[in-house]
Amino acid sequence: MKKLIATMALALFAATAAHAGDELDGAIVQLQHDWAKANYHTAKDQQEAAFKALADRAHQISATSPDKAEAMIWEAIIQSGYAKAKGGLGALKHAEQGRDLLLAAIKINPQALHGSAYTSLGSLYYKVPRWPIGFGDHKKAREYLEKALQINPDGIDPNYFYADFLLEEGETAKAIEYFNKALNAPARPGREDADAGRRADIEEGLKKAEKKR
């Protein structure tokens, strides 16, 4: 009887854990769609408010799942979007929060979301101003972006951000190569909204690169 009760308890725990995991996955999927809406389909003068609300919700999700790298990564991505929408020196604290979340996520699971933490870290390090204003560091940016490509060589995001970084570094021919690779990246099921917006970013980057060539 004791063995039966223990088995039933274990089964109940497993079912509960699976349900909690499903809820977390669903919450992250909703964050992804809401991020795409805020980033690509919200007027510029309304983006700051949209990202603030989204950042608050993302923090609640990651705070209740401190061992889940995926939740941390998405809070970081949203904090980075909030920083971009806010602008100015006041944006730096949100970029720093994003950086710290990504570093923590890598410690938990560096492979989470196909290495997205490395992609996001790389983008932060080349977009944030350098010392003495911010923590920007183009050497670190390159290292993180190349690590992201090692994990996910055909992904749309690592190829796009690496191309954008290369363009900023003046490596125009190589940037065009990676923009084209990003443009031909396989579609992400369930991420059609994000893919459409990212492809628009890629096409804009390609136009800039072609003018510089």
N, C-alpha and C positions, 0 to 999 in steps of 0.2 A: 504493500500500500504506500509506504514512504517513497519507494522508488517511482511509483506511478505519479504521486503528487509532485515529486521533484521534476519528472519528465514534463508534466503538464505546465508547471511553473516556467520551465525553460522555454517551452513552446510559446507560452503567453508572452514572455519577455522578448523572444525573437520576433513575434508578430508585432508587438508594440514598437520595437526598434525599427522594424521595416516600415511601419506606418509613419513614424517620425521622420525617417529618411525620405519617404515619398513627399511628406509635407515640405521638407526643406528643399527638395528638388523642385517642387512646384513653385515655391516662393522665389527661388533663384531664376527659374524660367520667366516668372512674371517681372522680376527685376530687369532681366535682359530686354524684354519687350518694352518696358517703361523707359529704360535707358535709351533705346533706339528712338522712341517717340520724342523724348526730351532733346536728344542730340540732333535728330534729323527733321523733325516735324513740328518743332515749337519755335515761335518767333524769338529772335535774339533778345528782345527786351523782356521776354517772359522766361527765358531759360534759367536764370539764377534762382527764381522761386521754384521752378519745376525740379531743379537738381537739389535744392535744399530739402524739399519734401521727400524726394527719393533717397537722399543721403540719410535722413532720419530713419526711414523705413529699413534701409539696408543695414544700418547699425543695429537696429533691434534684432534683425535676423542673425547677424554674425555674433552678437552678444549672447544669444541663446544657444549658439552652436560654436563655441570657441575652439573646438577641435576640427572644424571643417574648413579646409583651405579654400574650397569653392566659394563659401560665403564671404570669407575675408577678401578674396580676389575681386568679387563683385562690389563689395563696399569700397574697395580701393579704386576701382574703375569709375564708380560714381563720384567719389570724392575728387578724383582728377577732373571729371567733367564739371563738377561744381566749381573747382578752382579756375578752369578755363572760362566759364560763364561769368564768374565774379570779377576776375581780372584784378590788376593792381597788386600792391603788397599784401592786402588782406587775403589774397588767394593762396599765399605761400603756405599758411598753416594747413590748408586742405590738401595741398600737394604733399606736404610732409606726412600728414596722416595716411595718405594713400601709399607713400613709400614704405612707411613702417608696417602697414598691413600686409603689403606684398612681401616684404622680407620675412615677416612672421609666417605667411602662407608657405613660402618656400621651405622653411624649416619643418613644416608639417608634412607637405607633399609637393615636391618640386615639379612633379608631372601633372598636377591637377589642371584640368581644363586645357590639356595639350600644351602645358608650359606657358599659359597665359600670363602668369606672374612675371616671367622674364620679359615678355613683350611689353607689358605695361610699365615695368621698371625702366626698361630701355627708353621708352617714349618720354617718361618723366625726366630722366637724366639729361636728355637733350633739349627738352622744351622749357624746363625750369631755368631761370637765370643762374649764372655761375656765381661763385664766391666773389665779393662779399655779400651779395644780395641774397642768393639762394644756394641750393646744393647741387646745381647743375654740374655735370661732369661728362664731357663727350667721350672720354676714354671708357668710362663705366658704361655709358649708353651703348657703345659699340659691342662691348663684351656681353651685355645682357641681351641685346638684340640677336647677336650671333648664336648665343646659347638657345634662345627661343627657336631659331631656325634649325638648330640641331635636333630639337625635340619635335618640331612640327614644320618640316621643310616645305610643305606644299600649302600651308595655311594662308588664308587671305590676309589676316592681321599681321603676323610676323613679317611677311614679305612687303606689305604696304609700309609699315613703320620703318623697316630697314631701308626701303627705297627713299622714303621721306627724309630720313636721317642722312643718307648718302648725298641727296640733293643739297641739303643744308651744308654738308661738308665740301661741296664742290666736285664730288665724284659723279658727274652727270651721266656719263655712259653707263656706269654700273647701276646708277639709280633707275635709269630707263629699263634696264634688264629686269630689275626686281619689281618695278611697277607692272611690267607686262606679265611677270610670273604671278603677281597678286591678282591681276585682272583675269587670269586664266585658272585661278584656284577653284577647286571643287566647291559646289554649293554646300552650305551647312543646313541640313534638315531642321526645320523649325526656327531658323534664324534668317528667314527671307527678308524681313524688314531691315535688319542690320546689314546683310549682304548688299542690298540695294543701295543703302546709304554709303557703305564703304566703297562700292564700285564707283560711285560719283566722286568720292575723295580721290580715288586712284586716277580717274580720268582727268581731274583737275591737276593732280600732281604731274601726270604725263605731259599735259599742255605746258606747264611751267618748265619742265625738263627739256622739252623739244625747243623751246624758245632760247634756252641757255646753250644748247648744243651748237 
